[in-house]
Amino acid sequence: MTKLDCTVSTCVHNSEKCCCKSGILVEGSEARDTSDTFCGSFEENRGGLFKNLFKTPEARLQVDCDVVRCLYNDDHQCRAERITVRGDGARASDQTECGSFRER
Ligand code: SF4
């Protein structure tokens, strides 16, 4: 399980720079750079009012990942202790990225 710091404050699952999902999917099967990766679990918080009303941030979560060229990727799972997902102000998945990508 990976500790996730997430700065995508426009995502409905984000609370206190953490993710409230029990698992996420990071995508970018052809990625060679951080900017080619993105969080496939992003969902824009359109209303804002009901954001995370009944949710609590997860300390650690399952990170499935399609970025097979990343050093931390092991059979489509992230093995990093801690990762950062970035994309402040994002309105769509492709405006987010895994800031912890390291090319093997
Ligand atoms: S650190 Fe690498 S393996 Fe982990 S989520 Fe980011 S891109 Fe995927």
Backbone and ligand atoms as CSV (ligand in chain L), in Angstrom:
chain,resi,resn,atom,element,x,y,z
A,1,MET,N,N,0.846,-1.192,0.000
A,1,MET,CA,C,0.000,0.000,0.000
A,1,MET,C,C,0.884,1.246,0.000
A,2,THR,N,N,0.400,2.251,-0.679
A,2,THR,CA,C,1.202,3.454,-0.914
A,2,THR,C,C,0.574,4.661,-0.225
A,3,LYS,N,N,1.435,5.491,0.344
A,3,LYS,CA,C,0.952,6.750,0.904
A,3,LYS,C,C,0.831,7.735,-0.252
A,4,LEU,N,N,-0.324,8.351,-0.379
A,4,LEU,CA,C,-0.565,9.241,-1.512
A,4,LEU,C,C,-0.778,10.672,-1.044
A,5,ASP,N,N,0.088,11.552,-1.520
A,5,ASP,CA,C,-0.135,12.981,-1.343
A,5,ASP,C,C,-0.739,13.485,-2.650
A,6,CYS,N,N,-1.884,14.098,-2.568
A,6,CYS,CA,C,-2.551,14.527,-3.799
A,6,CYS,C,C,-2.945,16.004,-3.699
A,7,THR,N,N,-2.467,16.774,-4.655
A,7,THR,CA,C,-2.747,18.214,-4.631
A,7,THR,C,C,-3.867,18.601,-5.593
A,8,VAL,N,N,-4.580,17.608,-6.109
A,8,VAL,CA,C,-5.647,17.902,-7.073
A,8,VAL,C,C,-6.922,18.277,-6.304
A,9,SER,N,N,-6.953,19.506,-5.879
A,9,SER,CA,C,-8.035,19.951,-4.991
A,9,SER,C,C,-9.381,20.049,-5.702
A,10,THR,N,N,-9.370,20.012,-7.034
A,10,THR,CA,C,-10.621,20.071,-7.792
A,10,THR,C,C,-11.260,18.687,-7.963
A,11,CYS,N,N,-10.625,17.647,-7.416
A,11,CYS,CA,C,-11.187,16.294,-7.527
A,11,CYS,C,C,-12.167,16.040,-6.383
A,12,VAL,N,N,-13.250,15.398,-6.700
A,12,VAL,CA,C,-14.289,15.133,-5.706
A,12,VAL,C,C,-13.796,14.202,-4.594
A,13,HIS,N,N,-12.749,13.430,-4.883
A,13,HIS,CA,C,-12.229,12.470,-3.898
A,13,HIS,C,C,-11.142,13.061,-3.003
A,14,ASN,N,N,-10.763,14.300,-3.253
A,14,ASN,CA,C,-9.662,14.908,-2.505
A,14,ASN,C,C,-10.144,15.557,-1.211
A,15,SER,N,N,-9.406,15.319,-0.155
A,15,SER,CA,C,-9.671,15.997,1.108
A,15,SER,C,C,-8.356,16.160,1.851
A,16,GLU,N,N,-8.061,17.359,2.234
A,16,GLU,CA,C,-6.839,17.646,3.003
A,16,GLU,C,C,-5.593,17.088,2.334
A,17,LYS,N,N,-5.497,17.274,1.042
A,17,LYS,CA,C,-4.352,16.810,0.233
A,17,LYS,C,C,-4.178,15.291,0.277
A,18,CYS,N,N,-5.260,14.586,0.599
A,18,CYS,CA,C,-5.253,13.127,0.543
A,18,CYS,C,C,-6.408,12.673,-0.347
A,19,CYS,N,N,-6.355,11.390,-0.706
A,19,CYS,CA,C,-7.419,10.820,-1.520
A,19,CYS,C,C,-8.343,10.007,-0.625
A,20,CYS,N,N,-9.640,10.098,-0.866
A,20,CYS,CA,C,-10.613,9.375,-0.038
A,20,CYS,C,C,-11.024,8.039,-0.657
A,21,LYS,N,N,-10.431,7.691,-1.793
A,21,LYS,CA,C,-10.751,6.383,-2.379
A,21,LYS,C,C,-9.862,5.311,-1.732
A,22,SER,N,N,-10.306,4.062,-1.806
A,22,SER,CA,C,-9.483,2.988,-1.249
A,22,SER,C,C,-8.413,2.548,-2.245
A,23,GLY,N,N,-8.585,2.964,-3.498
A,23,GLY,CA,C,-7.592,2.650,-4.506
A,23,GLY,C,C,-7.766,3.555,-5.704
A,24,ILE,N,N,-6.670,3.778,-6.440
A,24,ILE,CA,C,-6.756,4.589,-7.661
A,24,ILE,C,C,-6.047,3.865,-8.796
A,25,LEU,N,N,-6.296,4.342,-10.013
A,25,LEU,CA,C,-5.593,3.839,-11.188
A,25,LEU,C,C,-4.830,4.988,-11.826
A,26,VAL,N,N,-3.503,4.834,-11.905
A,26,VAL,CA,C,-2.680,5.801,-12.620
A,26,VAL,C,C,-2.476,5.269,-14.037
A,27,GLU,N,N,-2.676,6.139,-15.029
A,27,GLU,CA,C,-2.606,5.712,-16.426
A,27,GLU,C,C,-1.474,6.408,-17.164
A,28,GLY,N,N,-1.132,5.846,-18.314
A,28,GLY,CA,C,-0.049,6.367,-19.133
A,28,GLY,C,C,0.841,5.230,-19.588
A,29,SER,N,N,0.246,4.280,-20.297
A,29,SER,CA,C,0.977,3.065,-20.667
A,29,SER,C,C,2.171,3.348,-21.584
A,30,GLU,N,N,2.132,4.478,-22.300
A,30,GLU,CA,C,3.243,4.830,-23.183
A,30,GLU,C,C,4.163,5.881,-22.563
A,31,ALA,N,N,3.898,6.239,-21.323
A,31,ALA,CA,C,4.586,7.384,-20.720
A,31,ALA,C,C,6.095,7.194,-20.628
A,32,ARG,N,N,6.803,8.281,-20.982
A,32,ARG,CA,C,8.251,8.353,-20.804
A,32,ARG,C,C,8.618,9.543,-19.926
A,33,ASP,N,N,7.597,10.259,-19.525
A,33,ASP,CA,C,7.813,11.466,-18.747
A,33,ASP,C,C,6.627,11.656,-17.803
A,34,THR,N,N,6.862,12.375,-16.735
A,34,THR,CA,C,5.802,12.642,-15.762
A,34,THR,C,C,4.542,13.192,-16.423
A,35,SER,N,N,4.738,14.090,-17.369
A,35,SER,CA,C,3.596,14.766,-17.978
A,35,SER,C,C,2.742,13.828,-18.840
A,36,ASP,N,N,3.261,12.641,-19.137
A,36,ASP,CA,C,2.480,11.663,-19.911
A,36,ASP,C,C,1.638,10.764,-19.010
A,37,THR,N,N,1.773,10.926,-17.703
A,37,THR,CA,C,1.001,10.101,-16.760
A,37,THR,C,C,-0.211,10.883,-16.281
A,38,PHE,N,N,-1.225,10.205,-15.848
A,38,PHE,CA,C,-2.372,10.910,-15.265
A,38,PHE,C,C,-3.161,9.993,-14.338
A,39,CYS,N,N,-3.904,10.620,-13.445
A,39,CYS,CA,C,-4.734,9.849,-12.527
A,39,CYS,C,C,-6.069,9.550,-13.210
A,40,GLY,N,N,-6.291,8.266,-13.497
A,40,GLY,CA,C,-7.515,7.853,-14.173
A,40,GLY,C,C,-8.727,7.841,-13.245
A,41,SER,N,N,-8.497,8.062,-11.974
A,41,SER,CA,C,-9.602,8.047,-11.011
A,41,SER,C,C,-10.129,9.451,-10.709
A,42,PHE,N,N,-9.534,10.440,-11.366
A,42,PHE,CA,C,-9.971,11.829,-11.158
A,42,PHE,C,C,-11.434,12.007,-11.577
A,43,GLU,N,N,-12.173,12.687,-10.728
A,43,GLU,CA,C,-13.531,13.099,-11.085
A,43,GLU,C,C,-13.701,14.535,-10.614
A,44,GLU,N,N,-14.033,15.381,-11.539
A,44,GLU,CA,C,-14.128,16.796,-11.195
A,44,GLU,C,C,-15.245,17.038,-10.183
A,45,ASN,N,N,-14.922,17.833,-9.204
A,45,ASN,CA,C,-15.929,18.248,-8.228
A,45,ASN,C,C,-16.658,19.472,-8.786
A,46,ARG,N,N,-17.780,19.234,-9.409
A,46,ARG,CA,C,-18.473,20.319,-10.101
A,46,ARG,C,C,-19.281,21.188,-9.146
A,47,GLY,N,N,-19.980,20.550,-8.230
A,47,GLY,CA,C,-20.848,21.320,-7.358
A,47,GLY,C,C,-20.109,21.984,-6.200
A,48,GLY,N,N,-19.187,21.233,-5.615
A,48,GLY,CA,C,-18.431,21.764,-4.490
A,48,GLY,C,C,-19.130,21.589,-3.154
A,49,LEU,N,N,-20.435,21.617,-3.156
A,49,LEU,CA,C,-21.178,21.618,-1.903
A,49,LEU,C,C,-21.078,20.317,-1.127
A,50,PHE,N,N,-21.130,19.201,-1.844
A,50,PHE,CA,C,-21.203,17.904,-1.168
A,50,PHE,C,C,-19.854,17.215,-1.073
A,51,LYS,N,N,-18.833,17.967,-1.340
A,51,LYS,CA,C,-17.497,17.400,-1.387
A,51,LYS,C,C,-17.143,16.653,-0.096
A,52,ASN,N,N,-16.886,15.384,-0.240
A,52,ASN,CA,C,-16.355,14.567,0.847
A,52,ASN,C,C,-17.130,14.650,2.150
A,53,LEU,N,N,-18.407,14.856,2.035
A,53,LEU,CA,C,-19.216,15.021,3.228
A,53,LEU,C,C,-19.118,13.801,4.144
A,54,PHE,N,N,-19.135,12.617,3.555
A,54,PHE,CA,C,-19.118,11.397,4.360
A,54,PHE,C,C,-17.832,10.609,4.149
A,55,LYS,N,N,-16.800,11.285,3.713
A,55,LYS,CA,C,-15.573,10.571,3.376
A,55,LYS,C,C,-14.437,10.995,4.275
A,56,THR,N,N,-13.509,10.070,4.460
A,56,THR,CA,C,-12.312,10.404,5.225
A,56,THR,C,C,-11.090,10.067,4.385
A,57,PRO,N,N,-10.043,10.867,4.501
A,57,PRO,CA,C,-8.842,10.611,3.716
A,57,PRO,C,C,-8.220,9.269,4.091
A,58,GLU,N,N,-7.753,8.561,3.081
A,58,GLU,CA,C,-7.086,7.278,3.309
A,58,GLU,C,C,-5.604,7.542,3.546
A,59,ALA,N,N,-5.057,6.950,4.585
A,59,ALA,CA,C,-3.631,7.120,4.847
A,59,ALA,C,C,-2.811,6.382,3.789
A,60,ARG,N,N,-3.234,5.183,3.474
A,60,ARG,CA,C,-2.553,4.395,2.449
A,60,ARG,C,C,-3.599,3.756,1.559
A,61,LEU,N,N,-3.269,3.606,0.311
A,61,LEU,CA,C,-4.237,3.010,-0.592
A,61,LEU,C,C,-3.555,2.194,-1.683
A,62,GLN,N,N,-4.366,1.416,-2.321
A,62,GLN,CA,C,-3.910,0.576,-3.429
A,62,GLN,C,C,-3.747,1.463,-4.663
A,63,VAL,N,N,-2.553,1.435,-5.276
A,63,VAL,CA,C,-2.342,2.215,-6.498
A,63,VAL,C,C,-2.065,1.252,-7.645
A,64,ASP,N,N,-3.078,1.024,-8.464
A,64,ASP,CA,C,-2.870,0.273,-9.697
A,64,ASP,C,C,-2.304,1.243,-10.721
A,65,CYS,N,N,-1.391,0.781,-11.548
A,65,CYS,CA,C,-0.702,1.719,-12.427
A,65,CYS,C,C,-0.334,1.068,-13.755
A,66,ASP,N,N,-0.667,1.782,-14.838
A,66,ASP,CA,C,-0.362,1.297,-16.185
A,66,ASP,C,C,0.962,1.827,-16.728
A,67,VAL,N,N,1.674,2.602,-15.919
A,67,VAL,CA,C,2.922,3.221,-16.384
A,67,VAL,C,C,4.056,2.200,-16.245
A,68,VAL,N,N,4.136,1.315,-17.227
A,68,VAL,CA,C,5.039,0.164,-17.108
A,68,VAL,C,C,6.518,0.547,-17.190
A,69,ARG,N,N,6.821,1.752,-17.682
A,69,ARG,CA,C,8.225,2.172,-17.751
A,69,ARG,C,C,8.705,2.807,-16.448
A,70,CYS,N,N,7.847,2.882,-15.461
A,70,CYS,CA,C,8.263,3.479,-14.185
A,70,CYS,C,C,9.008,2.452,-13.332
A,71,LEU,N,N,10.045,2.943,-12.691
A,71,LEU,CA,C,10.869,2.133,-11.789
A,71,LEU,C,C,10.053,1.451,-10.700
A,72,TYR,N,N,9.006,2.113,-10.260
A,72,TYR,CA,C,8.216,1.605,-9.132
A,72,TYR,C,C,7.092,0.665,-9.563
A,73,ASN,N,N,6.959,0.462,-10.843
A,73,ASN,CA,C,5.858,-0.363,-11.327
A,73,ASN,C,C,6.236,-1.838,-11.284
A,74,ASP,N,N,5.392,-2.620,-10.648
A,74,ASP,CA,C,5.621,-4.054,-10.559
A,74,ASP,C,C,4.314,-4.751,-10.921
A,75,ASP,N,N,4.256,-5.281,-12.136
A,75,ASP,CA,C,3.064,-5.992,-12.587
A,75,ASP,C,C,1.796,-5.133,-12.411
A,76,HIS,N,N,1.888,-3.905,-12.892
A,76,HIS,CA,C,0.765,-2.958,-12.893
A,76,HIS,C,C,0.320,-2.518,-11.494
A,77,GLN,N,N,1.243,-2.630,-10.539
A,77,GLN,CA,C,0.980,-2.064,-9.220
A,77,GLN,C,C,2.152,-1.181,-8.816
A,78,CYS,N,N,1.831,-0.092,-8.136
A,78,CYS,CA,C,2.883,0.809,-7.674
A,78,CYS,C,C,3.472,0.276,-6.376
A,79,ARG,N,N,4.805,0.170,-6.327
A,79,ARG,CA,C,5.484,-0.328,-5.125
A,79,ARG,C,C,6.196,0.780,-4.361
A,80,ALA,N,N,5.984,2.028,-4.756
A,80,ALA,CA,C,6.620,3.134,-4.039
A,80,ALA,C,C,5.973,3.290,-2.667
A,81,GLU,N,N,6.787,3.672,-1.695
A,81,GLU,CA,C,6.284,3.918,-0.335
A,81,GLU,C,C,5.304,5.084,-0.324
A,82,ARG,N,N,5.663,6.113,-1.122
A,82,ARG,CA,C,4.905,7.351,-1.091
A,82,ARG,C,C,4.959,8.000,-2.463
A,83,ILE,N,N,3.840,8.458,-2.958
A,83,ILE,CA,C,3.832,9.152,-4.249
A,83,ILE,C,C,3.044,10.462,-4.126
A,84,THR,N,N,3.254,11.315,-5.126
A,84,THR,CA,C,2.530,12.574,-5.191
A,84,THR,C,C,1.793,12.650,-6.518
A,85,VAL,N,N,0.501,12.916,-6.451
A,85,VAL,CA,C,-0.266,13.205,-7.663
A,85,VAL,C,C,-0.514,14.708,-7.680
A,86,ARG,N,N,-0.211,15.322,-8.828
A,86,ARG,CA,C,-0.304,16.784,-8.940
A,86,ARG,C,C,-1.326,17.172,-9.995
A,87,GLY,N,N,-1.751,18.420,-9.912
A,87,GLY,CA,C,-2.655,18.933,-10.939
A,87,GLY,C,C,-3.632,19.933,-10.350
A,88,ASP,N,N,-3.095,20.892,-9.662
A,88,ASP,CA,C,-3.968,21.869,-9.026
A,88,ASP,C,C,-4.765,22.615,-10.095
A,89,GLY,N,N,-6.051,22.703,-9.904
A,89,GLY,CA,C,-6.910,23.388,-10.866
A,89,GLY,C,C,-7.371,22.498,-12.007
A,90,ALA,N,N,-7.042,21.208,-11.968
A,90,ALA,CA,C,-7.381,20.290,-13.055
A,90,ALA,C,C,-8.897,20.197,-13.266
A,91,ARG,N,N,-9.273,20.154,-14.542
A,91,ARG,CA,C,-10.681,19.978,-14.907
A,91,ARG,C,C,-10.900,18.640,-15.603
A,92,ALA,N,N,-9.813,17.952,-15.890
A,92,ALA,CA,C,-9.900,16.654,-16.567
A,92,ALA,C,C,-8.696,15.811,-16.152
A,93,SER,N,N,-8.835,14.503,-16.303
A,93,SER,CA,C,-7.769,13.565,-15.911
A,93,SER,C,C,-6.413,13.937,-16.494
A,94,ASP,N,N,-6.415,14.327,-17.780
A,94,ASP,CA,C,-5.121,14.565,-18.437
A,94,ASP,C,C,-4.431,15.840,-17.954
A,95,GLN,N,N,-5.065,16.547,-17.054
A,95,GLN,CA,C,-4.399,17.708,-16.444
A,95,GLN,C,C,-3.774,17.345,-15.094
A,96,THR,N,N,-3.795,16.044,-14.779
A,96,THR,CA,C,-3.143,15.561,-13.565
A,96,THR,C,C,-1.911,14.757,-13.964
A,97,GLU,N,N,-1.039,14.491,-13.009
A,97,GLU,CA,C,0.131,13.666,-13.312
A,97,GLU,C,C,0.670,13.032,-12.038
A,98,CYS,N,N,1.376,11.898,-12.221
A,98,CYS,CA,C,2.060,11.288,-11.099
A,98,CYS,C,C,3.442,11.931,-11.001
A,99,GLY,N,N,3.621,12.712,-9.964
A,99,GLY,CA,C,4.885,13.433,-9.790
A,99,GLY,C,C,6.018,12.545,-9.325
A,100,SER,N,N,5.738,11.284,-9.072
A,100,SER,CA,C,6.774,10.378,-8.558
A,100,SER,C,C,7.323,9.430,-9.620
A,101,PHE,N,N,6.848,9.596,-10.850
A,101,PHE,CA,C,7.342,8.756,-11.958
A,101,PHE,C,C,8.858,8.846,-12.087
A,102,ARG,N,N,9.509,7.696,-12.178
A,102,ARG,CA,C,10.948,7.638,-12.483
A,102,ARG,C,C,11.142,6.591,-13.582
A,103,GLU,N,N,11.732,7.030,-14.675
A,103,GLU,CA,C,11.916,6.074,-15.769
A,103,GLU,C,C,12.932,5.001,-15.378
A,104,ARG,N,N,12.642,3.764,-15.708
A,104,ARG,CA,C,13.596,2.690,-15.379
A,104,ARG,C,C,14.832,2.752,-16.277
L,1,SF4,S1,S,5.420,6.201,-8.961
L,1,SF4,FE1,FE,5.443,5.103,-10.936
L,1,SF4,S2,S,4.438,3.115,-10.544
L,1,SF4,FE2,FE,3.894,4.544,-8.870
L,1,SF4,S3,S,1.930,5.488,-9.530
L,1,SF4,FE3,FE,3.602,6.883,-10.171
L,1,SF4,S4,S,4.032,6.255,-12.304
L,1,SF4,FE4,FE,2.875,4.554,-11.357
